Amino acid sequence: MPNRVMISRDSKPIPCEECGLPSLHVARLVSANGALLGQTMVCTACRRHRSDTPAVALP
């Protein structure tokens, strides 16, 4: 199983700087064996938009 991004049900969303919607959450990065790898900010609205656009390879 790959690494996962987990958003707590108790997370209170804040406005996102990209889209302006109140959908930015603190999320935990969890490895396949359940170990905490770190934390990140995840906008659930922007993530949907990003999945609609093709990926771009970086040099």
Distance bins in CASP14 RR format, pairs under 12 A and 6 or more apart:
PFRMAT RR
TARGET T0000
AUTHOR 0000-0000-0000
RMODE 2
METHOD distances of the structure
MODEL  1
1 30 0 0 0 0 0 1 0 0 0 0 0
1 31 0 0 0 0 1 0 0 0 0 0 0
1 32 1 0 1 0 0 0 0 0 0 0 0
1 33 0 0 0 0 1 0 0 0 0 0 0
1 34 0 0 0 0 1 0 0 0 0 0 0
2 29 0 0 0 0 0 1 0 0 0 0 0
2 30 0 0 0 0 0 1 0 0 0 0 0
2 31 0 0 0 0 1 0 0 0 0 0 0
2 32 1 0 0 1 0 0 0 0 0 0 0
2 33 0 0 0 0 0 1 0 0 0 0 0
2 34 0 0 0 0 0 1 0 0 0 0 0
2 37 0 0 0 0 0 1 0 0 0 0 0
3 27 0 0 0 0 0 1 0 0 0 0 0
3 28 0 0 0 0 0 1 0 0 0 0 0
3 29 1 0 0 1 0 0 0 0 0 0 0
3 30 1 0 0 1 0 0 0 0 0 0 0
3 31 1 0 1 0 0 0 0 0 0 0 0
3 32 1 0 0 1 0 0 0 0 0 0 0
3 33 0 0 0 0 1 0 0 0 0 0 0
3 34 0 0 0 0 1 0 0 0 0 0 0
3 35 0 0 0 0 1 0 0 0 0 0 0
3 36 0 0 0 0 0 1 0 0 0 0 0
3 37 1 0 0 1 0 0 0 0 0 0 0
3 38 0 0 0 0 0 1 0 0 0 0 0
3 40 0 0 0 0 0 1 0 0 0 0 0
4 27 0 0 0 0 1 0 0 0 0 0 0
4 28 0 0 0 0 1 0 0 0 0 0 0
4 29 1 0 0 1 0 0 0 0 0 0 0
4 30 1 0 1 0 0 0 0 0 0 0 0
4 31 0 0 0 0 1 0 0 0 0 0 0
4 32 0 0 0 0 1 0 0 0 0 0 0
4 33 0 0 0 0 0 1 0 0 0 0 0
4 34 0 0 0 0 1 0 0 0 0 0 0
4 35 0 0 0 0 0 1 0 0 0 0 0
4 36 0 0 0 0 0 1 0 0 0 0 0
4 37 0 0 0 0 1 0 0 0 0 0 0
4 38 0 0 0 0 0 1 0 0 0 0 0
4 40 0 0 0 0 0 1 0 0 0 0 0
4 42 0 0 0 0 0 1 0 0 0 0 0
5 11 0 0 0 0 0 1 0 0 0 0 0
5 25 0 0 0 0 1 0 0 0 0 0 0
5 26 0 0 0 0 0 1 0 0 0 0 0
5 27 1 0 1 0 0 0 0 0 0 0 0
5 28 1 0 0 1 0 0 0 0 0 0 0
5 29 1 0 0 1 0 0 0 0 0 0 0
5 30 1 0 0 1 0 0 0 0 0 0 0
5 31 0 0 0 0 0 1 0 0 0 0 0
5 36 0 0 0 0 0 1 0 0 0 0 0
5 37 0 0 0 0 1 0 0 0 0 0 0
5 38 0 0 0 0 0 1 0 0 0 0 0
5 39 0 0 0 0 1 0 0 0 0 0 0
5 40 1 0 0 1 0 0 0 0 0 0 0
5 41 0 0 0 0 0 1 0 0 0 0 0
5 42 1 0 0 1 0 0 0 0 0 0 0
5 43 0 0 0 0 0 1 0 0 0 0 0
5 44 0 0 0 0 0 1 0 0 0 0 0
5 47 0 0 0 0 1 0 0 0 0 0 0
6 25 0 0 0 0 0 1 0 0 0 0 0
6 26 0 0 0 0 0 1 0 0 0 0 0
6 27 1 0 0 1 0 0 0 0 0 0 0
6 28 1 0 1 0 0 0 0 0 0 0 0
6 29 0 0 0 0 1 0 0 0 0 0 0
6 30 1 0 1 0 0 0 0 0 0 0 0
6 31 0 0 0 0 0 1 0 0 0 0 0
6 34 0 0 0 0 1 0 0 0 0 0 0
6 36 0 0 0 0 1 0 0 0 0 0 0
6 37 0 0 0 0 0 1 0 0 0 0 0
6 38 0 0 0 0 0 1 0 0 0 0 0
6 39 0 0 0 0 0 1 0 0 0 0 0
6 40 0 0 0 0 0 1 0 0 0 0 0
6 42 0 0 0 0 1 0 0 0 0 0 0
7 13 0 0 0 0 1 0 0 0 0 0 0
7 23 0 0 0 0 0 1 0 0 0 0 0
7 24 0 0 0 0 0 1 0 0 0 0 0
7 25 1 0 1 0 0 0 0 0 0 0 0
7 26 1 0 0 1 0 0 0 0 0 0 0
7 27 1 0 1 0 0 0 0 0 0 0 0
7 28 0 0 0 0 1 0 0 0 0 0 0
7 29 0 0 0 0 0 1 0 0 0 0 0
7 30 0 0 0 0 0 1 0 0 0 0 0
7 39 0 0 0 0 0 1 0 0 0 0 0
7 40 0 0 0 0 0 1 0 0 0 0 0
7 41 0 0 0 0 0 1 0 0 0 0 0
7 42 1 0 0 1 0 0 0 0 0 0 0
7 43 0 0 0 0 0 1 0 0 0 0 0
7 44 1 0 0 1 0 0 0 0 0 0 0
7 47 0 0 0 0 0 1 0 0 0 0 0
8 25 1 0 0 1 0 0 0 0 0 0 0
8 26 1 0 0 1 0 0 0 0 0 0 0
8 27 1 0 0 1 0 0 0 0 0 0 0
8 28 1 0 0 1 0 0 0 0 0 0 0
8 30 0 0 0 0 0 1 0 0 0 0 0
8 39 0 0 0 0 0 1 0 0 0 0 0
8 42 0 0 0 0 0 1 0 0 0 0 0
9 25 0 0 0 0 0 1 0 0 0 0 0
9 27 0 0 0 0 0 1 0 0 0 0 0
10 25 0 0 0 0 0 1 0 0 0 0 0
10 26 0 0 0 0 0 1 0 0 0 0 0
11 22 0 0 0 0 0 1 0 0 0 0 0
11 23 0 0 0 0 0 1 0 0 0 0 0
11 24 0 0 0 0 1 0 0 0 0 0 0
11 25 1 0 1 0 0 0 0 0 0 0 0
11 26 1 0 1 0 0 0 0 0 0 0 0
11 27 1 0 0 1 0 0 0 0 0 0 0
11 28 0 0 0 0 1 0 0 0 0 0 0
11 39 0 0 0 0 0 1 0 0 0 0 0
11 41 0 0 0 0 0 1 0 0 0 0 0
11 42 0 0 0 0 1 0 0 0 0 0 0
11 44 0 0 0 0 0 1 0 0 0 0 0
12 22 0 0 0 0 1 0 0 0 0 0 0
12 23 0 0 0 0 0 1 0 0 0 0 0
12 24 0 0 0 0 1 0 0 0 0 0 0
12 25 0 0 0 0 1 0 0 0 0 0 0
12 26 0 0 0 0 1 0 0 0 0 0 0
13 19 0 0 0 0 0 1 0 0 0 0 0
13 20 0 0 0 0 0 1 0 0 0 0 0
13 21 0 0 0 0 1 0 0 0 0 0 0
13 22 1 0 1 0 0 0 0 0 0 0 0
13 23 1 0 1 0 0 0 0 0 0 0 0
13 24 1 0 1 0 0 0 0 0 0 0 0
13 25 1 0 1 0 0 0 0 0 0 0 0
13 26 0 0 0 0 1 0 0 0 0 0 0
13 27 0 0 0 0 0 1 0 0 0 0 0
13 41 0 0 0 0 0 1 0 0 0 0 0
13 42 0 0 0 0 1 0 0 0 0 0 0
13 43 0 0 0 0 1 0 0 0 0 0 0
13 44 1 0 0 1 0 0 0 0 0 0 0
13 45 0 0 0 0 1 0 0 0 0 0 0
14 20 0 0 0 0 1 0 0 0 0 0 0
14 21 0 0 0 0 0 1 0 0 0 0 0
14 22 1 0 0 1 0 0 0 0 0 0 0
14 23 0 0 0 0 1 0 0 0 0 0 0
14 24 1 0 1 0 0 0 0 0 0 0 0
14 25 0 0 0 0 1 0 0 0 0 0 0
14 26 0 0 0 0 1 0 0 0 0 0 0
14 41 0 0 0 0 1 0 0 0 0 0 0
14 42 0 0 0 0 0 1 0 0 0 0 0
14 43 0 0 0 0 1 0 0 0 0 0 0
14 44 0 0 0 0 0 1 0 0 0 0 0
15 21 1 0 0 1 0 0 0 0 0 0 0
15 22 1 0 1 0 0 0 0 0 0 0 0
15 23 0 0 0 0 1 0 0 0 0 0 0
15 24 1 0 0 1 0 0 0 0 0 0 0
15 25 0 0 0 0 0 1 0 0 0 0 0
15 41 0 0 0 0 0 1 0 0 0 0 0
15 43 0 0 0 0 1 0 0 0 0 0 0
15 45 0 0 0 0 0 1 0 0 0 0 0
15 46 0 0 0 0 0 1 0 0 0 0 0
16 22 1 0 0 1 0 0 0 0 0 0 0
16 23 1 0 1 0 0 0 0 0 0 0 0
16 24 1 0 1 0 0 0 0 0 0 0 0
16 25 0 0 0 0 1 0 0 0 0 0 0
16 41 0 0 0 0 1 0 0 0 0 0 0
16 42 0 0 0 0 1 0 0 0 0 0 0
16 43 1 0 1 0 0 0 0 0 0 0 0
16 44 0 0 0 0 1 0 0 0 0 0 0
16 45 1 0 0 1 0 0 0 0 0 0 0
16 46 1 0 0 1 0 0 0 0 0 0 0
16 47 0 0 0 0 0 1 0 0 0 0 0
16 48 0 0 0 0 0 1 0 0 0 0 0
16 49 0 0 0 0 0 1 0 0 0 0 0
17 23 0 0 0 0 0 1 0 0 0 0 0
17 24 1 0 0 1 0 0 0 0 0 0 0
17 41 0 0 0 0 1 0 0 0 0 0 0
17 43 0 0 0 0 1 0 0 0 0 0 0
17 45 0 0 0 0 0 1 0 0 0 0 0
17 46 0 0 0 0 1 0 0 0 0 0 0
18 24 0 0 0 0 1 0 0 0 0 0 0
18 41 0 0 0 0 0 1 0 0 0 0 0
18 42 0 0 0 0 0 1 0 0 0 0 0
18 43 1 0 0 1 0 0 0 0 0 0 0
18 44 0 0 0 0 0 1 0 0 0 0 0
18 45 0 0 0 0 1 0 0 0 0 0 0
18 46 1 0 1 0 0 0 0 0 0 0 0
18 47 0 0 0 0 0 1 0 0 0 0 0
18 49 0 0 0 0 1 0 0 0 0 0 0
18 50 0 0 0 0 1 0 0 0 0 0 0
19 43 1 0 0 1 0 0 0 0 0 0 0
19 44 0 0 0 0 1 0 0 0 0 0 0
19 45 1 0 1 0 0 0 0 0 0 0 0
19 46 1 0 1 0 0 0 0 0 0 0 0
19 47 0 0 0 0 0 1 0 0 0 0 0
19 48 0 0 0 0 1 0 0 0 0 0 0
19 49 1 0 0 1 0 0 0 0 0 0 0
19 50 0 0 0 0 0 1 0 0 0 0 0
20 43 0 0 0 0 1 0 0 0 0 0 0
20 45 0 0 0 0 1 0 0 0 0 0 0
20 46 0 0 0 0 1 0 0 0 0 0 0
20 49 0 0 0 0 0 1 0 0 0 0 0
21 43 1 0 0 1 0 0 0 0 0 0 0
21 44 0 0 0 0 1 0 0 0 0 0 0
21 45 1 0 1 0 0 0 0 0 0 0 0
21 46 0 0 0 0 1 0 0 0 0 0 0
21 47 0 0 0 0 0 1 0 0 0 0 0
21 48 0 0 0 0 0 1 0 0 0 0 0
21 49 0 0 0 0 0 1 0 0 0 0 0
22 43 0 0 0 0 1 0 0 0 0 0 0
22 44 0 0 0 0 0 1 0 0 0 0 0
22 45 0 0 0 0 1 0 0 0 0 0 0
23 41 0 0 0 0 0 1 0 0 0 0 0
23 42 0 0 0 0 1 0 0 0 0 0 0
23 43 1 0 1 0 0 0 0 0 0 0 0
23 44 1 0 1 0 0 0 0 0 0 0 0
23 45 1 0 1 0 0 0 0 0 0 0 0
23 46 1 0 0 1 0 0 0 0 0 0 0
23 47 0 0 0 0 1 0 0 0 0 0 0
23 48 0 0 0 0 1 0 0 0 0 0 0
23 49 0 0 0 0 0 1 0 0 0 0 0
24 40 0 0 0 0 0 1 0 0 0 0 0
24 41 1 0 1 0 0 0 0 0 0 0 0
24 42 1 0 0 1 0 0 0 0 0 0 0
24 43 1 0 1 0 0 0 0 0 0 0 0
24 44 0 0 0 0 1 0 0 0 0 0 0
24 45 0 0 0 0 1 0 0 0 0 0 0
24 46 0 0 0 0 1 0 0 0 0 0 0
24 47 0 0 0 0 0 1 0 0 0 0 0
25 39 0 0 0 0 0 1 0 0 0 0 0
25 40 0 0 0 0 1 0 0 0 0 0 0
25 41 1 0 0 1 0 0 0 0 0 0 0
25 42 1 0 1 0 0 0 0 0 0 0 0
25 43 1 0 0 1 0 0 0 0 0 0 0
25 44 1 0 0 1 0 0 0 0 0 0 0
25 45 0 0 0 0 0 1 0 0 0 0 0
25 46 0 0 0 0 0 1 0 0 0 0 0
25 47 0 0 0 0 0 1 0 0 0 0 0
26 38 0 0 0 0 0 1 0 0 0 0 0
26 39 1 0 1 0 0 0 0 0 0 0 0
26 40 1 0 0 1 0 0 0 0 0 0 0
26 41 1 0 0 1 0 0 0 0 0 0 0
26 42 1 0 0 1 0 0 0 0 0 0 0
26 43 0 0 0 0 0 1 0 0 0 0 0
27 36 0 0 0 0 0 1 0 0 0 0 0
27 37 0 0 0 0 0 1 0 0 0 0 0
27 38 0 0 0 0 1 0 0 0 0 0 0
27 39 1 0 0 1 0 0 0 0 0 0 0
27 40 1 0 1 0 0 0 0 0 0 0 0
27 41 1 0 0 1 0 0 0 0 0 0 0
27 42 1 0 1 0 0 0 0 0 0 0 0
27 43 0 0 0 0 0 1 0 0 0 0 0
27 44 0 0 0 0 1 0 0 0 0 0 0
27 47 0 0 0 0 0 1 0 0 0 0 0
28 34 0 0 0 0 1 0 0 0 0 0 0
28 35 0 0 0 0 0 1 0 0 0 0 0
28 36 1 0 0 1 0 0 0 0 0 0 0
28 37 0 0 0 0 1 0 0 0 0 0 0
28 38 1 0 0 1 0 0 0 0 0 0 0
28 39 1 0 1 0 0 0 0 0 0 0 0
28 40 0 0 0 0 1 0 0 0 0 0 0
28 41 0 0 0 0 0 1 0 0 0 0 0
28 42 0 0 0 0 1 0 0 0 0 0 0
29 35 0 0 0 0 1 0 0 0 0 0 0
29 36 1 0 0 1 0 0 0 0 0 0 0
29 37 1 0 1 0 0 0 0 0 0 0 0
29 38 1 0 1 0 0 0 0 0 0 0 0
29 39 1 0 0 1 0 0 0 0 0 0 0
29 40 1 0 0 1 0 0 0 0 0 0 0
29 41 0 0 0 0 0 1 0 0 0 0 0
29 42 0 0 0 0 1 0 0 0 0 0 0
30 36 1 0 0 1 0 0 0 0 0 0 0
30 37 1 0 0 1 0 0 0 0 0 0 0
30 38 0 0 0 0 1 0 0 0 0 0 0
30 39 0 0 0 0 0 1 0 0 0 0 0
30 40 0 0 0 0 0 1 0 0 0 0 0
31 37 1 0 1 0 0 0 0 0 0 0 0
31 38 0 0 0 0 1 0 0 0 0 0 0
40 47 0 0 0 0 0 1 0 0 0 0 0
41 47 0 0 0 0 0 1 0 0 0 0 0
42 48 0 0 0 0 0 1 0 0 0 0 0
42 50 0 0 0 0 0 1 0 0 0 0 0
43 49 0 0 0 0 1 0 0 0 0 0 0
43 50 0 0 0 0 1 0 0 0 0 0 0
44 50 0 0 0 0 0 1 0 0 0 0 0
44 51 0 0 0 0 0 1 0 0 0 0 0
45 51 0 0 0 0 0 1 0 0 0 0 0
45 52 0 0 0 0 0 1 0 0 0 0 0
46 52 0 0 0 0 0 1 0 0 0 0 0
46 53 0 0 0 0 0 1 0 0 0 0 0
47 53 0 0 0 0 0 1 0 0 0 0 0
50 56 0 0 0 0 0 1 0 0 0 0 0
END
